[in-house]
């Protein structure tokens, strides 16, 4: 397995790990997941795809869309971040 080491920067640990994971091939990612599963109690399980869960998800989507439609201030993410922080956020 190839080990990816991020270039030293002032990025957060999450960002470093995320960027290192992106450099792994699909087979290396599977191998890493298998190794992590053996080392920890954490289990990575794909979500179930039952009809009931899909219907519940669609109901939540409809609720969120309705709430967004009632929103008074409709701004883009960039506009909102600029308003909150007063500068470019990315």
MMTF fields as JSON, N, C-alpha, C and O atoms, coordinates in Angstrom:
{
  "mmtfVersion": "1.0.0",
  "mmtfProducer": "UNKNOWN",
  "numBonds": 359,
  "numAtoms": 360,
  "numGroups": 90,
  "numChains": 1,
  "numModels": 1,
  "chainsPerModel": [1],
  "groupsPerChain": [90],
  "chainIdList": ["A"],
  "bondAtomList": [4, 2, 8, 6, 12, 10, 16, 14, 20, 18, 24, 22, 28, 26, 32, 30, 36, 34, 40, 38, 44, 42, 48, 46, 52, 50, 56, 54, 60, 58, 64, 62, 68, 66, 72, 70, 76, 74, 80, 78, 84, 82, 88, 86, 92, 90, 96, 94, 100, 98, 104, 102, 108, 106, 112, 110, 116, 114, 120, 118, 124, 122, 128, 126, 132, 130, 136, 134, 140, 138, 144, 142, 148, 146, 152, 150, 156, 154, 160, 158, 164, 162, 168, 166, 172, 170, 176, 174, 180, 178, 184, 182, 188, 186, 192, 190, 196, 194, 200, 198, 204, 202, 208, 206, 212, 210, 216, 214, 220, 218, 224, 222, 228, 226, 232, 230, 236, 234, 240, 238, 244, 242, 248, 246, 252, 250, 256, 254, 260, 258, 264, 262, 268, 266, 272, 270, 276, 274, 280, 278, 284, 282, 288, 286, 292, 290, 296, 294, 300, 298, 304, 302, 308, 306, 312, 310, 316, 314, 320, 318, 324, 322, 328, 326, 332, 330, 336, 334, 340, 338, 344, 342, 348, 346, 352, 350, 356, 354],
  "bondOrderList": [1, 1, 1, 1, 1, 1, 1, 1, 1, 1, 1, 1, 1, 1, 1, 1, 1, 1, 1, 1, 1, 1, 1, 1, 1, 1, 1, 1, 1, 1, 1, 1, 1, 1, 1, 1, 1, 1, 1, 1, 1, 1, 1, 1, 1, 1, 1, 1, 1, 1, 1, 1, 1, 1, 1, 1, 1, 1, 1, 1, 1, 1, 1, 1, 1, 1, 1, 1, 1, 1, 1, 1, 1, 1, 1, 1, 1, 1, 1, 1, 1, 1, 1, 1, 1, 1, 1, 1, 1],
  "groupList": [{"groupName": "UNK", "atomNameList": ["N", "CA", "C", "O"], "elementList": ["N", "C", "C", "O"], "formalChargeList": [0, 0, 0, 0], "bondAtomList": [1, 0, 2, 1, 3, 2], "bondOrderList": [1, 1, 2], "singleLetterCode": "X", "chemCompType": "L-PEPTIDE LINKING"}],
  "groupTypeList": [0, 0, 0, 0, 0, 0, 0, 0, 0, 0, 0, 0, 0, 0, 0, 0, 0, 0, 0, 0, 0, 0, 0, 0, 0, 0, 0, 0, 0, 0, 0, 0, 0, 0, 0, 0, 0, 0, 0, 0, 0, 0, 0, 0, 0, 0, 0, 0, 0, 0, 0, 0, 0, 0, 0, 0, 0, 0, 0, 0, 0, 0, 0, 0, 0, 0, 0, 0, 0, 0, 0, 0, 0, 0, 0, 0, 0, 0, 0, 0, 0, 0, 0, 0, 0, 0, 0, 0, 0, 0],
  "groupIdList": [1, 2, 3, 4, 5, 6, 7, 8, 9, 10, 11, 12, 13, 14, 15, 16, 17, 18, 19, 20, 21, 22, 23, 24, 25, 26, 27, 28, 29, 30, 31, 32, 33, 34, 35, 36, 37, 38, 39, 40, 41, 42, 43, 44, 45, 46, 47, 48, 49, 50, 51, 52, 53, 54, 55, 56, 57, 58, 59, 60, 61, 62, 63, 64, 65, 66, 67, 68, 69, 70, 71, 72, 73, 74, 75, 76, 77, 78, 79, 80, 81, 82, 83, 84, 85, 86, 87, 88, 89, 90],
  "secStructList": [7, 7, 7, 7, 7, 7, 7, 7, 7, 1, 7, 7, 2, 2, 2, 2, 2, 2, 2, 2, 2, 2, 6, 1, 7, 2, 2, 2, 2, 2, 2, 2, 2, 2, 2, 2, 2, 2, 2, 1, 1, 7, 7, 7, 7, 7, 7, 7, 7, 7, 2, 2, 2, 2, 2, 2, 2, 2, 2, 2, 2, 2, 2, 2, 2, 2, 2, 2, 2, 2, 7, 1, 7, 7, 7, 7, 2, 2, 2, 2, 2, 2, 2, 2, 2, 1, 1, 7, 7, 7],
  "xCoordList": [0.842, 0.0, 0.884, 1.863, 0.545, 1.289, 0.859, -0.337, 1.8, 1.492, 1.67, 2.703, 0.654, 0.704, 0.973, 0.26, 1.989, 2.321, 2.005, 2.52, 1.16, 0.824, 2.008, 2.864, 2.036, 3.062, 2.805, 1.659, 3.842, 3.619, 3.041, 3.652, 1.855, 1.199, 0.459, 0.549, -0.27, -1.032, -2.472, -3.368, -2.713, -4.058, -4.444, -3.586, -5.737, -6.213, -5.871, -5.609, -5.878, -5.595, -6.602, -6.232, -7.885, -8.904, -8.56, -8.636, -8.188, -7.871, -6.664, -6.642, -5.664, -4.48, -4.844, -4.41, -5.635, -6.041, -6.898, -6.727, -7.818, -8.692, -7.878, -8.115, -6.928, -6.102, -5.233, -5.018, -4.73, -3.931, -4.8, -4.348, -6.026, -6.928, -7.267, -7.432, -7.372, -7.675, -6.566, -6.813, -5.362, -4.233, -4.206, -3.482, -4.984, -5.001, -5.868, -6.881, -5.464, -6.295, -7.495, -7.53, -8.466, -9.669, -9.322, -9.88, -8.406, -8.035, -7.301, -7.487, -6.474, -5.777, -6.774, -6.61, -7.797, -8.821, -9.577, -9.852, -9.916, -10.585, -9.696, -10.16, -8.417, -7.48, -7.375, -7.334, -7.332, -7.261, -8.513, -8.417, -9.689, -10.933, -10.921, -11.342, -10.44, -10.37, -9.413, -9.708, -8.277, -7.314, -7.89, -7.727, -8.554, -9.17, -10.259, -10.414, -11.009, -12.064, -11.48, -12.093, -10.307, -9.669, -9.08, -8.988, -8.684, -8.002, -8.948, -8.583, -10.133, -11.024, -12.385, -12.687, -13.187, -14.563, -15.488, -16.664, -14.989, -15.802, -16.037, -15.104, -17.264, -17.612, -18.149, -19.009, -17.648, -18.142, -19.148, -18.793, -20.401, -21.462, -22.186, -22.578, -22.372, -23.114, -24.567, -25.11, -25.191, -26.585, -27.498, -27.225, -28.577, -29.55, -30.371, -30.492, -30.919, -31.662, -33.102, -33.604, -33.76, -35.135, -36.09, -35.787, -37.232, -38.245, -38.757, -38.991, -38.932, -39.432, -38.45, -38.86, -37.173, -36.172, -36.111, -35.946, -36.241, -36.243, -37.451, -37.329, -38.609, -39.804, -39.641, -40.038, -39.058, -38.826, -37.855, -38.035, -36.825, -35.853, -36.524, -36.267, -37.378, -38.079, -39.016, -39.179, -39.623, -40.479, -39.646, -40.065, -38.462, -37.581, -37.118, -37.025, -36.828, -36.429, -37.529, -37.254, -38.768, -39.899, -40.042, -40.329, -39.843, -39.932, -38.843, -39.112, -37.618, -36.51, -36.755, -36.546, -37.2, -37.493, -38.586, -38.493, -39.628, -40.703, -40.176, -40.54, -39.321, -38.745, -37.864, -37.901, -37.077, -36.236, -37.065, -36.686, -38.192, -39.061, -39.67, -39.954, -39.879, -40.428, -39.371, -39.706, -38.111, -37.023, -37.114, -37.388, -36.882, -36.952, -35.694, -35.78, -34.545, -33.278, -32.736, -32.202, -32.873, -32.361, -31.047, -31.035, -29.951, -28.626, -27.797, -28.085, -26.784, -25.878, -24.99, -24.926, -24.316, -23.4, -22.296, -21.944, -21.748, -20.694, -21.19, -20.483, -22.387, -22.934, -23.13, -22.804, -23.656, -23.881, -22.565, -22.452, -21.566, -20.274, -19.616, -19.008, -19.731, -19.158, -19.829, -19.164, -21.13, -21.866, -21.448, -21.267, -21.295, -20.938, -19.495, -19.205, -18.594, -17.168, -16.578, -15.518, -17.239, -16.761, -15.614, -14.971, -15.347, -14.274, -14.515, -15.463, -13.678, -13.797, -13.581, -12.677, -14.378, -14.305, -13.541, -13.141, -13.323, -12.66, -11.181, -10.475],
  "yCoordList": [-1.177, 0.0, 1.235, 1.303, 2.2, 3.444, 4.365, 4.535, 4.949, 5.91, 7.31, 7.627, 8.141, 9.511, 10.458, 10.447, 11.264, 12.245, 13.628, 14.012, 14.39, 15.723, 16.682, 16.515, 17.666, 18.702, 19.541, 19.916, 19.849, 20.627, 22.005, 22.818, 22.241, 23.548, 23.831, 23.074, 24.929, 25.292, 24.802, 25.423, 23.726, 23.199, 22.392, 21.934, 22.23, 21.456, 19.981, 19.528, 19.246, 17.815, 17.107, 16.209, 17.495, 16.877, 17.066, 16.121, 18.263, 18.567, 17.752, 17.254, 17.616, 16.832, 15.378, 14.784, 14.813, 13.42, 13.252, 12.291, 14.181, 14.111, 14.154, 13.357, 15.068, 15.178, 13.94, 13.502, 13.373, 12.159, 10.995, 10.177, 10.916, 9.841, 9.962, 8.951, 11.181, 11.374, 10.837, 10.479, 10.782, 10.293, 8.764, 8.209, 8.089, 6.632, 6.114, 6.721, 4.997, 4.357, 3.707, 3.59, 3.289, 2.663, 1.398, 1.152, 0.597, -0.632, -0.31, -1.0, 0.726, 1.125, 1.665, 1.438, 2.373, 2.856, 1.699, 1.723, 0.679, -0.506, -1.196, -1.597, -1.33, -1.982, -1.194, -1.784, 0.127, 0.968, 0.796, 0.688, 0.768, 0.563, -0.782, -0.881, -1.814, -3.14, -3.158, -3.768, -2.494, -2.432, -1.656, -2.07, -0.544, 0.241, -0.56, -0.47, -1.34, -2.155, -3.192, -3.506, -3.721, -4.704, -4.051, -4.691, -2.787, -2.127, -1.465, -1.275, -1.12, -0.342, -0.997, -1.969, -0.454, -0.9, -0.206, -0.56, 0.757, 1.496, 0.637, 0.038, 0.58, -0.181, 0.778, 1.61, 0.661, 1.448, 0.583, -0.436, 1.004, 0.222, 1.086, 2.21, 0.585, 1.379, 1.537, 0.659, 2.628, 2.835, 1.809, 1.314, 1.512, 0.597, 1.342, 2.566, 0.614, 1.24, 0.734, 0.315, 0.772, 0.287, 1.34, 2.533, 0.878, 1.783, 2.753, 3.924, 2.278, 3.136, 4.272, 5.418, 3.956, 4.992, 5.997, 7.194, 5.532, 6.438, 7.371, 8.559, 6.848, 7.683, 8.697, 9.853, 8.267, 9.19, 10.286, 11.447, 9.922, 10.914, 11.912, 13.113, 11.431, 12.329, 13.273, 14.431, 12.783, 13.642, 14.76, 15.917, 14.395, 15.405, 16.41, 17.604, 15.935, 16.83, 17.835, 19.024, 17.377, 18.27, 19.303, 20.47, 18.875, 19.8, 20.871, 22.051, 20.461, 21.42, 22.403, 23.606, 21.887, 22.779, 23.775, 24.944, 23.33, 24.234, 25.303, 26.473, 24.903, 25.868, 26.879, 28.07, 26.412, 27.323, 28.273, 29.428, 27.792, 28.653, 29.763, 30.842, 29.515, 30.538, 31.505, 32.501, 31.223, 32.059, 33.479, 33.68, 34.438, 35.841, 36.276, 36.935, 35.922, 36.347, 35.218, 34.237, 35.356, 34.332, 34.861, 35.675, 34.38, 34.816, 33.593, 32.488, 33.793, 32.694, 32.425, 33.232, 31.305, 30.975, 32.022, 32.454, 32.432, 33.449, 34.762, 35.386, 35.177, 36.424, 36.321, 37.248, 35.202, 35.008, 35.004, 35.646, 34.286, 34.234, 35.607, 35.997, 36.331, 37.677, 38.569, 39.366, 38.434, 39.227, 38.846, 39.72, 37.559, 37.099, 37.393, 37.748, 37.247, 37.397, 38.699, 39.124, 39.325, 40.594, 40.462, 41.459, 39.253, 39.039, 37.72, 37.001, 37.411, 36.139, 34.999, 35.058, 33.985, 32.9, 31.692, 30.854, 31.565, 30.359, 30.545, 29.621],
  "zCoordList": [0.0, 0.0, 0.0, 0.743, -0.821, -0.904, 0.221, 0.461, 0.901, 1.954, 1.388, 0.799, 1.572, 1.063, 2.219, 3.222, 2.076, 3.09, 2.552, 1.502, 3.257, 2.767, 2.902, 3.77, 2.045, 2.107, 3.357, 3.607, 4.155, 5.377, 5.07, 4.377, 5.604, 5.476, 6.766, 7.733, 6.766, 7.955, 7.854, 8.426, 7.157, 7.004, 8.241, 8.996, 8.429, 9.569, 9.387, 8.273, 10.48, 10.415, 9.532, 8.776, 9.612, 8.773, 7.309, 6.523, 6.943, 5.544, 5.084, 3.958, 5.947, 5.594, 5.342, 4.355, 6.228, 6.077, 4.833, 4.083, 4.61, 3.439, 2.15, 1.242, 2.062, 0.861, 0.667, -0.463, 1.767, 1.657, 1.176, 0.374, 1.654, 1.229, -0.247, -0.929, -0.745, -2.168, -3.064, -4.216, -2.547, -3.341, -3.437, -4.263, -2.606, -2.613, -3.749, -4.1, -4.316, -5.336, -4.657, -3.432, -5.441, -4.88, -4.103, -3.034, -4.634, -3.922, -2.624, -1.622, -2.632, -1.403, -0.376, 0.823, -0.834, 0.088, 0.725, 1.924, -0.073, 0.477, 1.502, 2.569, 1.173, 2.093, 3.393, 4.473, 3.298, 4.489, 5.341, 6.563, 4.709, 5.459, 6.171, 7.324, 5.49, 6.102, 7.293, 8.321, 7.156, 8.256, 9.435, 10.583, 9.171, 10.246, 10.947, 12.165, 10.184, 10.776, 11.734, 12.754, 11.415, 12.292, 13.546, 14.593, 13.442, 14.55, 15.549, 16.709, 15.124, 15.989, 16.101, 15.409, 16.974, 17.134, 16.141, 16.049, 15.411, 14.46, 13.23, 12.695, 12.789, 11.602, 10.538, 10.826, 9.33, 8.214, 7.463, 6.87, 7.5, 6.895, 5.874, 6.189, 4.657, 3.677, 4.112, 4.783, 3.745, 4.158, 3.491, 2.397, 4.182, 3.604, 2.561, 2.611, 1.644, 0.552, 0.536, -0.507, 1.679, 1.731, 1.178, 1.165, 0.731, 0.174, 1.23, 0.933, 2.46, 3.539, 3.829, 4.013, 3.871, 4.137, 2.993, 3.232, 1.764, 0.618, 0.683, 0.384, 1.068, 1.199, 2.323, 2.181, 3.44, 4.558, 4.145, 4.511, 3.384, 2.914, 1.975, 2.066, 1.078, 0.153, 0.917, 0.533, 1.986, 2.809, 3.456, 3.491, 3.967, 4.558, 3.511, 3.796, 2.3, 1.218, 0.943, 0.781, 0.889, 0.636, 1.752, 1.487, 3.0, 4.134, 4.054, 4.282, 3.732, 3.636, 2.501, 2.658, 1.353, 0.221, 0.563, 0.189, 1.272, 1.678, 2.629, 2.516, 3.562, 4.494, 3.769, 4.077, 2.811, 2.039, 1.188, 0.993, 0.683, -0.128, 0.71, 0.189, 2.013, 2.914, 3.434, 4.076, 3.166, 3.695, 3.134, 1.951, 3.995, 3.577, 2.843, 1.807, 3.358, 2.777, 1.913, 2.429, 0.612, -0.294, -0.869, -1.791, -0.303, -0.734, -1.076, -0.618, -1.869, -2.185, -0.98, -0.052, -1.0, 0.085, 0.186, 1.283, -0.965, -0.954, -0.345, 0.448, -0.71, -0.161, 1.348, 2.09, 1.789, 3.224, 3.986, 5.03, 3.474, 4.155, 4.167, 5.165, 3.081, 3.028, 4.071, 4.733, 4.214, 5.2, 6.615, 7.463, 6.876, 8.204, 8.575, 9.718, 7.622, 7.915, 7.402, 7.864, 6.471, 5.97, 4.966, 4.64, 4.472, 3.501, 2.794, 3.11, 1.859, 1.146, 2.119, 2.953, 2.029, 3.005, 2.499, 3.307, 1.221, 0.725, 0.597, 0.192]
}
